Amino acid sequence: MRDLDSQSQPQSSTLLEWYDHHARTLPWRISPADRAAGVWPDPYRIWLSEVMLQQTTVAAVKDYFHRFTSRWPTVADLAAAPDADVMGEWAGLGYYARARNLLKCARVVAQDYGGTFPDTYDGLIALPGIGPYTAAAISAIAFDRQETVLDGNVERVMARLYDVHVPLPTAKPQLKEKAAALTPAERPGDHAQAVMDLGATICTPRNPACGICPWRTPCAARAAGTATELPKKTPKKPKPTRLGIVYLARSAAGDWLLEQRPDKGLLGGMLGWPGSDWTDSPDHPTPAPPFEADWQLLNAEVRHTFTHFHLILRVMLAELPADFAAEDHQRVIARHDFKPTDLPTVMRKAFDLWKGR
């Protein structure tokens, strides 16, 4: 790591001047001009966007954000929503524990805080589903608290600005310390968004546009010619592959058999097809059909990748008996009520294979 001399220290004021002219337009953001005019962000929208953006890109989140805020404009509206409606709107966004925690948090805010979010880091981090990053982001952006916001974009900017070669995640405390030292007492919310915008639009993972960066002069990695090498990351272990079976059963009238998965675990609380356990064994998983029938194997497989493993699902098809009696965790969805978009992505892939067979 190179030390920056006192004549070339990065200044938040330089970055904020750039941000005032180049801030991204985002549906949850208050522009720098509006913020300067005294308009405050809606903490509900900031919280919702930050939860949606965890492990997800801005491009993927925008449409979901618009749908959620149109359907549930306030945290009280969301708190009163049926679980199934919220999980259905979340379908396809992934990391479904976020949706469960979203509802838990909304209900705590509505019931215990009168529908008003706490305005401090300590108050926010006590809420369900809000961790250190999210608490810092909300308190800085929504309430202009002097908190240090450290996401992947900020980590990359700090690693290059100070030429830090310690690999992530080991470097996180060091990079947070650097980011904290730059966070100003005035406009900390705009500063946090400015650093994130810098990483998203100029200090990008590949081919950073160093020539137009507002911090190009004090950037130690630019001077050393190492910007494209940073941040360094500890090599990831290869992902294992798991195998499973899903069972698509449809009645003569076009009704579908679905089941609600347990609240805990992957896809928790979501509707999906009945299926077997997912196994790491190279052998085929143990069949677990929801009823006895002449199940037919579809000549195609679902392939999907989660954070920690790849999944391959065989797809079995059968006709749902007219007299089928659903168990508590099962649902027979009428043809006109069935919406493939309510299914998580991996389950929708099975439906798409059936549809295209």
C-alpha positions as CSV (number, residue, x, y, z in Angstrom):
1,M,0.0,0.0,0.0
2,R,1.3,3.4,-0.9
3,D,0.9,6.4,1.3
4,L,-0.5,9.6,-0.3
5,D,1.6,12.7,0.3
6,S,-0.1,15.7,2.1
7,Q,-0.3,17.6,-1.2
8,S,-2.5,15.0,-2.9
9,Q,-5.0,13.8,-0.3
10,P,-8.4,13.0,-1.8
11,Q,-11.0,15.6,-0.8
12,S,-14.7,14.9,-0.3
13,S,-15.5,18.4,-1.6
14,T,-13.9,17.4,-5.0
15,L,-16.0,14.3,-5.2
16,L,-19.2,16.1,-4.2
17,E,-18.6,18.8,-6.9
18,W,-18.4,15.9,-9.4
19,Y,-21.5,14.3,-7.9
20,D,-23.6,17.5,-8.2
21,H,-23.1,17.3,-11.9
22,H,-23.0,13.6,-12.6
23,A,-25.2,11.9,-10.0
24,R,-27.2,8.9,-11.4
25,T,-30.9,9.3,-11.6
26,L,-32.4,6.5,-9.5
27,P,-36.1,6.0,-8.5
28,W,-35.3,6.1,-4.8
29,R,-32.9,8.9,-4.9
30,I,-33.3,12.6,-4.1
31,S,-31.1,14.6,-6.6
32,P,-28.3,16.8,-5.2
33,A,-30.2,19.9,-6.3
34,D,-33.4,18.8,-4.5
35,R,-31.4,17.8,-1.5
36,A,-29.7,21.3,-1.4
37,A,-33.2,22.8,-1.6
38,G,-34.2,21.0,1.6
39,V,-36.0,17.9,0.2
40,W,-35.3,14.9,2.4
41,P,-35.3,11.3,1.1
42,D,-38.2,9.0,2.2
43,P,-36.6,6.5,4.7
44,Y,-39.0,3.8,3.5
45,R,-37.9,4.1,-0.1
46,I,-34.2,4.1,0.9
47,W,-34.7,1.1,3.2
48,L,-36.6,-0.8,0.5
49,S,-34.0,0.0,-2.2
50,E,-31.1,-1.0,0.0
51,V,-32.7,-4.4,0.9
52,M,-33.4,-5.0,-2.8
53,L,-29.9,-4.1,-3.9
54,Q,-28.2,-6.6,-1.6
55,Q,-26.4,-9.0,-4.0
56,T,-28.4,-7.6,-6.9
57,T,-27.8,-4.9,-9.6
58,V,-29.5,-1.6,-9.9
59,A,-30.8,-2.6,-13.4
60,A,-32.5,-5.7,-11.9
61,V,-34.0,-3.8,-9.0
62,K,-35.6,-0.8,-10.7
63,D,-38.8,-2.6,-12.0
64,Y,-39.3,-4.4,-8.7
65,F,-38.9,-1.2,-6.8
66,H,-41.5,0.6,-9.0
67,R,-44.0,-2.3,-8.5
68,F,-43.5,-2.5,-4.7
69,T,-43.8,1.3,-4.2
70,S,-46.9,1.5,-6.5
71,R,-48.6,-1.3,-4.7
72,W,-47.4,-0.5,-1.2
73,P,-46.5,3.3,-1.0
74,T,-45.7,3.3,2.7
75,V,-44.2,1.0,5.2
76,A,-47.6,0.6,6.9
77,D,-49.1,-0.5,3.5
78,L,-46.3,-3.1,3.2
79,A,-46.7,-4.3,6.8
80,A,-50.4,-4.9,6.2
81,A,-49.8,-6.9,3.0
82,P,-50.4,-10.7,2.9
83,D,-47.2,-12.7,2.9
84,A,-48.1,-14.5,-0.3
85,D,-48.6,-11.2,-2.2
86,V,-45.2,-9.9,-1.1
87,M,-43.4,-13.1,-1.9
88,G,-45.1,-13.2,-5.3
89,E,-44.0,-9.7,-6.1
90,W,-40.5,-10.6,-5.0
91,A,-40.3,-13.8,-7.1
92,G,-37.4,-13.7,-9.5
93,L,-35.3,-11.2,-7.5
94,G,-33.6,-14.0,-5.5
95,Y,-32.2,-14.3,-2.0
96,Y,-35.7,-14.8,-0.7
97,A,-34.7,-14.5,3.0
98,R,-34.6,-10.8,2.2
99,A,-38.4,-10.8,1.4
100,R,-39.2,-12.6,4.6
101,N,-37.1,-10.1,6.6
102,L,-38.6,-7.2,4.6
103,L,-42.1,-8.1,6.0
104,K,-40.8,-8.7,9.5
105,C,-39.0,-5.3,9.5
106,A,-42.0,-3.5,8.0
107,R,-44.3,-4.9,10.7
108,V,-41.9,-4.0,13.5
109,V,-41.6,-0.4,12.2
110,A,-45.4,-0.1,11.8
111,Q,-46.3,-1.7,15.1
112,D,-43.5,-0.6,17.4
113,Y,-42.4,2.7,15.9
114,G,-45.6,4.1,14.6
115,G,-44.6,3.7,11.0
116,T,-41.5,5.9,11.4
117,F,-38.0,4.4,10.9
118,P,-35.4,5.1,13.6
119,D,-32.9,7.8,12.4
120,T,-29.7,6.4,13.9
121,Y,-27.4,3.5,13.1
122,D,-28.1,1.8,16.5
123,G,-31.8,2.1,16.1
124,L,-31.8,0.8,12.5
125,I,-29.5,-2.2,13.2
126,A,-31.8,-3.4,15.9
127,L,-34.5,-4.0,13.2
128,P,-35.0,-7.5,11.6
129,G,-33.0,-8.0,8.4
130,I,-30.9,-4.8,8.8
131,G,-27.1,-5.5,9.1
132,P,-24.2,-3.1,9.5
133,Y,-24.0,-2.0,5.8
134,T,-27.8,-1.4,5.5
135,A,-27.9,0.5,8.8
136,A,-25.1,2.7,7.7
137,A,-26.6,3.3,4.3
138,I,-30.0,4.2,5.6
139,S,-28.7,6.4,8.4
140,A,-26.4,8.3,6.0
141,I,-28.6,8.6,2.9
142,A,-32.0,9.0,4.6
143,F,-30.9,11.0,7.7
144,D,-27.6,12.5,6.7
145,R,-25.8,10.8,9.6
146,Q,-22.0,10.7,9.4
147,E,-21.8,6.9,8.8
148,T,-19.4,5.0,6.7
149,V,-21.1,3.1,3.8
150,L,-19.0,0.3,2.4
151,D,-20.3,-1.7,-0.5
152,G,-18.5,-3.4,-3.3
153,N,-18.2,-0.1,-5.3
154,V,-16.7,1.7,-2.3
155,E,-14.3,-1.1,-1.6
156,R,-13.0,-0.9,-5.1
157,V,-12.6,2.8,-5.0
158,M,-10.7,2.7,-1.7
159,A,-8.5,-0.1,-2.8
160,R,-7.4,1.8,-5.8
161,L,-7.3,5.2,-4.2
162,Y,-4.8,3.9,-1.6
163,D,-3.2,1.1,-3.7
164,V,-4.3,-1.6,-1.2
165,H,-3.1,-5.0,-2.3
166,V,-4.4,-7.0,0.7
167,P,-7.1,-9.3,-0.8
168,L,-10.8,-9.1,0.0
169,P,-12.4,-10.0,2.3
170,T,-9.3,-9.6,4.6
171,A,-9.0,-6.0,3.5
172,K,-12.5,-4.9,4.5
173,P,-11.5,-3.3,7.9
174,Q,-8.6,-1.4,6.3
175,L,-10.8,-0.2,3.5
176,K,-13.6,0.9,5.9
177,E,-11.0,2.8,7.9
178,K,-10.0,4.7,4.7
179,A,-13.6,5.3,3.7
180,A,-14.4,6.6,7.2
181,A,-11.6,9.1,7.1
182,L,-13.0,10.6,4.0
183,T,-16.6,10.8,5.1
184,P,-17.4,14.4,5.8
185,A,-19.6,15.9,8.6
186,E,-21.5,17.9,6.0
187,R,-23.5,16.1,3.3
188,P,-22.4,12.6,4.4
189,G,-25.4,11.1,2.6
190,D,-24.5,12.7,-0.7
191,H,-20.9,11.7,-0.1
192,A,-21.8,8.0,0.4
193,Q,-23.9,8.0,-2.8
194,A,-21.1,9.9,-4.7
195,V,-18.5,7.2,-3.9
196,M,-20.9,4.5,-4.9
197,D,-21.7,6.3,-8.2
198,L,-18.0,6.8,-8.8
199,G,-17.4,3.1,-8.5
200,A,-20.5,2.2,-10.6
201,T,-19.7,4.6,-13.5
202,I,-16.0,5.5,-13.6
203,C,-14.0,3.4,-11.2
204,T,-15.5,0.2,-12.7
205,P,-14.2,-3.3,-12.3
206,R,-12.8,-3.4,-15.8
207,N,-11.4,-0.5,-17.9
208,P,-11.8,2.2,-15.3
209,A,-12.1,5.7,-16.8
210,C,-9.2,7.1,-14.8
211,G,-8.8,10.1,-17.1
212,I,-12.1,11.7,-16.1
213,C,-12.1,10.6,-12.4
214,P,-12.4,13.5,-10.0
215,W,-9.9,11.7,-7.7
216,R,-7.4,10.9,-10.4
217,T,-4.7,13.1,-9.0
218,P,-4.6,11.6,-5.5
219,C,-5.2,8.0,-6.7
220,A,-2.2,5.9,-5.7
221,A,-3.1,3.0,-7.9
222,R,-3.4,5.2,-11.0
223,A,0.1,6.6,-10.3
224,A,1.5,3.0,-9.8
225,G,-0.3,1.6,-12.8
226,T,-2.1,-1.0,-10.7
227,A,-5.7,0.2,-10.9
228,T,-6.9,-2.7,-13.1
229,E,-5.4,-5.2,-10.7
230,L,-7.4,-4.0,-7.7
231,P,-9.1,-4.9,-5.5
232,K,-7.5,-8.3,-5.1
233,K,-9.7,-11.1,-4.0
234,T,-9.1,-14.4,-2.2
235,P,-9.8,-17.2,-4.8
236,K,-13.2,-18.7,-4.4
237,K,-13.6,-22.5,-3.9
238,P,-15.3,-24.3,-6.8
239,K,-19.0,-24.5,-6.4
240,P,-20.4,-28.1,-5.8
241,T,-23.3,-29.4,-7.9
242,R,-26.5,-30.7,-6.3
243,L,-29.1,-32.8,-7.9
244,G,-32.9,-32.9,-7.4
245,I,-36.3,-33.7,-8.9
246,V,-39.3,-31.5,-9.4
247,Y,-42.8,-32.8,-10.1
248,L,-45.2,-30.9,-12.3
249,A,-48.7,-32.1,-12.0
250,R,-51.6,-30.5,-13.9
251,S,-55.3,-31.5,-13.9
252,A,-57.4,-32.0,-17.0
253,A,-58.9,-28.6,-16.3
254,G,-55.5,-26.9,-16.2
255,D,-55.1,-26.6,-12.4
256,W,-51.5,-26.9,-11.0
257,L,-50.2,-28.5,-7.9
258,L,-47.8,-26.3,-5.9
259,E,-46.4,-26.4,-2.5
260,Q,-45.2,-23.7,-0.1
261,R,-41.7,-24.2,1.0
262,P,-40.7,-24.0,4.7
263,D,-40.0,-20.5,5.9
264,K,-36.3,-21.3,6.6
265,G,-33.8,-22.2,4.0
266,L,-33.4,-21.5,0.3
267,L,-36.6,-20.2,-1.4
268,G,-38.2,-20.1,2.1
269,G,-41.8,-19.3,2.1
270,M,-42.1,-19.3,-1.7
271,L,-44.5,-21.4,-3.8
272,G,-42.9,-24.0,-6.0
273,W,-43.2,-27.4,-7.4
274,P,-43.2,-30.5,-5.1
275,G,-39.8,-32.1,-5.2
276,S,-37.1,-34.2,-3.7
277,D,-34.3,-33.1,-1.5
278,W,-31.3,-31.6,-3.3
279,T,-28.3,-33.9,-2.8
280,D,-24.5,-33.5,-3.3
281,S,-24.3,-37.2,-4.0
282,P,-23.4,-38.2,-7.6
283,D,-26.3,-40.7,-7.4
284,H,-29.7,-39.6,-8.4
285,P,-31.8,-38.2,-5.5
286,T,-34.4,-40.3,-3.8
287,P,-37.8,-39.9,-5.7
288,A,-40.4,-38.1,-3.7
289,P,-43.5,-37.8,-5.9
290,P,-46.5,-36.0,-4.3
291,F,-48.8,-38.8,-5.3
292,E,-48.6,-42.2,-7.1
293,A,-48.9,-41.9,-10.8
294,D,-47.2,-42.8,-14.1
295,W,-44.7,-40.0,-13.9
296,Q,-42.9,-39.2,-17.2
297,L,-39.4,-37.8,-17.4
298,L,-39.1,-34.6,-19.4
299,N,-36.3,-34.7,-21.9
300,A,-34.6,-31.6,-20.5
301,E,-33.1,-30.5,-17.2
302,V,-33.3,-27.3,-15.1
303,R,-29.9,-25.8,-14.5
304,H,-29.6,-23.0,-12.0
305,T,-26.8,-21.4,-9.9
306,F,-27.2,-20.2,-6.4
307,T,-24.6,-18.4,-4.4
308,H,-22.9,-21.5,-3.1
309,F,-23.7,-24.3,-5.5
310,H,-25.0,-25.3,-8.9
311,L,-28.3,-27.1,-9.1
312,I,-29.6,-29.6,-11.7
313,L,-33.2,-30.7,-11.5
314,R,-34.9,-33.5,-13.4
315,V,-38.5,-32.6,-14.3
316,M,-41.2,-35.3,-14.0
317,L,-44.7,-34.8,-15.4
318,A,-48.1,-36.4,-14.5
319,E,-51.8,-35.6,-14.6
320,L,-53.3,-34.4,-11.3
321,P,-56.2,-36.6,-10.2
322,A,-59.6,-34.9,-10.1
323,D,-60.1,-36.1,-6.5
324,F,-56.6,-35.1,-5.2
325,A,-56.6,-34.0,-1.6
326,A,-54.0,-31.4,-0.9
327,E,-52.0,-31.5,2.3
328,D,-51.5,-28.4,4.5
329,H,-48.3,-27.3,2.7
330,Q,-49.8,-27.9,-0.8
331,R,-51.9,-25.7,-3.0
332,V,-54.0,-26.6,-6.1
333,I,-54.0,-23.4,-8.1
334,A,-56.8,-22.9,-10.5
335,R,-55.7,-22.3,-14.1
336,H,-56.9,-18.7,-14.2
337,D,-55.2,-17.9,-10.9
338,F,-51.8,-19.5,-11.8
339,K,-49.1,-16.9,-12.5
340,P,-45.7,-18.3,-13.5
341,T,-44.2,-14.9,-12.5
342,D,-45.0,-15.7,-8.8
343,L,-42.6,-18.6,-8.9
344,P,-38.9,-18.2,-8.0
345,T,-36.6,-18.3,-11.0
346,V,-35.5,-21.9,-10.6
347,M,-39.1,-23.1,-10.5
348,R,-40.1,-20.9,-13.4
349,K,-37.4,-22.5,-15.4
350,A,-39.1,-25.9,-14.9
351,F,-42.4,-24.4,-16.1
352,D,-40.7,-22.9,-19.1
353,L,-39.3,-26.4,-20.0
354,W,-42.8,-27.9,-19.7
355,K,-44.3,-25.1,-21.8
356,G,-41.7,-25.5,-24.5
357,R,-41.6,-29.3,-24.6
